[in-house]
Amino acid sequence: MRQWPLALTLVVLLAPAPAAAADEYPSNPIRVIASQSPGGLSDIFIRALVIGLAPVVGGTLFVENHSGADGSIGAKACADAKPDGYTICILNGESMVINPLIYKNMSFDPLKDIVPVTRLFYLTQVFAVTADLHVKTLKELAALGKAKPKTFTYTAPSLSKVAFMEKFNKDNDTDFVRVPFKGGGDATTGMLNGTTPISVLGIANVLQFLRNGRFVGLAVDGDNRSPLMPDIPTFKEQGFNVHTMVASFAIHAPAGTPAPIIDKLNKAIVQVASKPEFQEKYMIQRGLVPVLNTPEQFAKQLQIDKVEGHDVVVGSGLYPDVK
């Protein structure tokens, strides 16, 4: 019986070890998995964030791009990584709540195998076409598509925007053909070389081309016009009310990453991304709306997103097996 107090004392002494490990973190470089291709909006953002984050965290961070499959390739790489705090990931919202519904052969569950750190931002997206199409409105685009069937391709970053295009085709007797979306950088390149003259993507990806006239913005999503391009009307202003999810990006980590490390990362990211000069340069001027919530707040949002994502999939009509 005299050994029990000693055993209890040892347990108490050993209990603080995880916190101590968090205090010593990081002692190795931190890998940041980006689920979109180089040059895209989220890729540009995360590289700027990494530069500011390194001195705050007290370590080295480097970005790896794992793009494709609407973000699922990056999400899978995140889920498979060792949960030791040395891998974090910037993922789009749809890879968490929509892809599991439409890709039946996924070998992981994002909401179980990946944990939230903080939602970074929502982003304004623009429906843009190349100036070579000589259209200024959605109605003019519909007339062009109807006059020249099976001629033009489009790319869209999310199922909700694909659903919009498919309904647009149906309502206007057009047949714009979808090209799979890899990332904002690839979509912009496709527009510039004329292979994909119609795109829905983050407004900052194409802002310079909208301003110099190479691209024409036909509509922006959300309830309000973007202050970056206030002359471009919203979808709703033009009578298009297809239900869409607001696009977002967030920082996640592999499930099992110690909570003290998650908390440390959250505080560091919020500290850097909350600075007025950082927000103005890398968020406001790029059509991004800051969120920067806690892991607990973000976890609750993900459950709401899951319900909304299900509604988007069912409402699109593209996946009749999803009930």
N, C-alpha and C positions, 0 to 999 in steps of 0.2 A: 504494500500500500504506500510506502514511503516514496516509491518511484513515480507515482502519478503527478505530484506537484512538479517534479523535475521535467517530466514529459510535457506537461502543460506549459511550463516556462519555455521549453524549446519551441513549441508550436507558436507561441506569442512572438518569440524572437525571430522566427523564420517568416512570419506572416508578412512583414513589410517588404519582403524581397522584390515583388513585382513593381512597387512604387520606386524602389531604388534603381531597378533596371530602367524605368522610364526616365529617371533623373539623368542617367548616364547616356541615354539615347539622344542622338544617333552616334554610333561609333563606326558605322560603315556608310557608304553612299546609298542614297534612297532612290530607287527606280520609280519613275512616274510613267505609267502606261497611259497613252493617249489613244482613244478609240476612233479618232478621225485622222484623215491623211494630213501630211505636212502642208502648211500654207493655209489651212482652213481656219475659221474664226476661233474655234476652241483651242486649236494647236498654237496659234499666235498668243492667245491669252495665257495658256499654261506655261509657255516658255518665259513670258514676262513675269508671271507669278513665281516661277522657280528661281529666277534671279533675285527677286526680293525676299524670297523665303529662306534661302540658304543662310544668310547671317542671323536670321531670327531663330531658326531651328538649331543652328550651330553645326551644320554639316553640308555635304555635297549632294545635290540632286541632279538627275539626268533624265531626259525624256526619251521614251521609246514609243514609236507609232505602231499600233496594231489595228489597222483600219479594215473595214469591210463588213458585210452582212448587217448593215444598219446598226453598227456598234457592237454586235454580238461577239465578234472576234476579240475586241479589246476587253469586253466583259468576261469572256471565258479566260483570257490570260490573267485577269485580275483574280477570278475565283480560284484558279489553279496555283497562284503564287503562295509562297510560304507566309503565314500570318505572323510575321515577326516585326512588323512596322517598317520594313525596308522596301515595301512595294505599296504605293498608293496609285489611284487611277482616276482619270477624268473621263466620265461616261455621260452619254446623253440620256435623257429621261426615258425615251422609248426603249432603250436596251434593257431597262429594268422592268417595265410593266407591260409593254406591248409585244416585244419579240417573243417572250415565253408563250404567248397565246397563238402566234402565227407560225412559229417554227416548232413543229411537233417533235423533232429529233434532237432537241437541245439536251446536252449531257449534264447540265447544271441548272440550278434555280437561282437566278440573280438575287431575289429577295431573301434567300436563305444563305447563299454562299458568299455574298458580298455585304458589307455593312456600311452604313452612311457615316460620313465625316462632316460634310456641310454641302448644302446646295449653294452653288456659286452665283448663278444668275439665270434669269429668263432672257430670251433674245427675240428681237424683232426680225421677222422674215419678210422678204419682198418677193413678189411674183414679177420677174424681169424677163425681157426678151432682148435680142440683139436689134440694133437700129436698122440692120439690113432687112428686117421683116416689114418695116414701114407701117407699124401699127402703134396706136397711142392708148387704146383702151381694150378691156377684155372683150367687148362686143366686136371690135375690129379684128381682134385675134380669132374670134369664133368664125367670122366671115372668111378670113384667110384660110383657116383650117378646112372649112367646108368646101371652099373653091379648089383647094389642092390637097385632096385626101392622101393619107399615107406618105406625107412628104416631110413632116417635122417631128422632131423628137424632143422630149423634155426630161428633166431630172428633178426629183423632189426628195427632201431629206427625211421625211417621216410618212407614216401610213396616213395620217390625217390629211397631209397635203396631197398624197397620191389619191386618196379618196376624193378630194376636191377636184383633181384633174379628171378622174374617171367619171365623176358626175358631170363635169363640164363637157366632156366628150359626149355623154349620153344626152344631155339637155340641148346641145347645140349641133348634134349630128356631125361631130368632128372625130378624128381618130389620131390625135397626138400620141406617139408611141413612147412609153417609158424606157429610159436608160437607167440601170441601177446606180444608186447614189453611193459614192465612196467617201466624199467629203467636200467641203466648200471649195478647197483649192482645185480639186479635179473638176468640179462643176463650173467654176469660173474659167478654167482652161478650155473646157468643152464649148463654152459660149464664145470665147475669144477666137478659137479656131473654126467656129461655125458648125461643129459636129452636133452640138446640142444647143440650139438657139433659144430654148425656153427653160427657165429654171426657177425654182423656189428655194431661196437660201438666205442665210443671214445677211442683213443689209450691209454690214461692214465689209463683207467679202467683195462687194461690187460697187461700193460707194464712189470710188474714183471714176469708175466707168459710167455710172449713172450721171455723175456731175459733168463728165466730158462728152457725154452724148453717145458713147459707143453702145450703151445699154439703155433701155427704156423701162422704167418701173411702172407697172400697170396697177399694182395693189400692194398694200401691206396688211399683215394679220394683226390681231389685237383689236382693242376697242377704239384706239386713237391713232392718229397719224404720227409718224416718227418725226421728232424735231430735227433729225438729220436731213430728211427730205420731205418737208411739209407739203409739197405740192402733190405727192402721191397719195391718192385716196385709199381708204380701207376697203377690204372685201365687202364689209357690211354696207358701206356707203353706196356700193354698186349693186346691192340686192343679192349678194351671194352670202348665204348664212349656213354653209356647211359646218357642222360641229368639228372643231379642231382642238387639239391639245396645244397649250403654249409650250414651245420648245424650251428646253432647259439643259444645263450641264451642271455636274456636281462632282465632288471628290468622294471617292469610296475607298475601302480597303478590304482585303480578304477577310472573310469571317474567321474569328478566332484571334484577330489582332488585339493585343491587350488594351483594355479600356483606358488606362492612364496614358498610353501612347496616342490613342484616338483623340483623347481630350487635349493632349499637348499639340497635336497636329492641327486640330480645330482652332485652338486659340491662336496659333502662329499664322494660319491662313487668314483668319478674320482680321488679325492685326495688320497684316500686309495689305490685304484687299480692301480694307476700310479707309486707308489713307486717302484724303481728298484728291491728291495729285494722281495717285494710281487709278482711282475710280474715274476721274475725268479723262485720262489718256487711254486707259485700256477697257473701260466699260461704257461710260456715257457716250463718248465719241464713236463707239462701235455698235451702238444700238443694243447694249446689254443693260438689263435692269438688275441691280445687285440684290442678293438675298442674304447669304452669309449667316445661316442659322446654326443652332446647336445640333449635335447628332440626334438628340431626343426629339427636337422639333422636326428635323428632317425625316426621321423614321415615321412620325405621324403623317407627314405630307405624302410619303410614299404609299401609305395605305389608301389615302384619298386618290392618289394618282392611279393606283391599281384599279379602282372602280371606274374612274374616268376612262382609263385605257381600254377596259373591257367594252365600255359604251362606244368608243371610237371604232374598235374592231368590228363589232356587231353592226354599227350604223353604216360602215363603209360598204357592206354587202359583198366584199371581196373574199370573205372567209365564211361561207355558209355553215361550215362544221363547227364554228365557235358559237355557242349558245349563251 
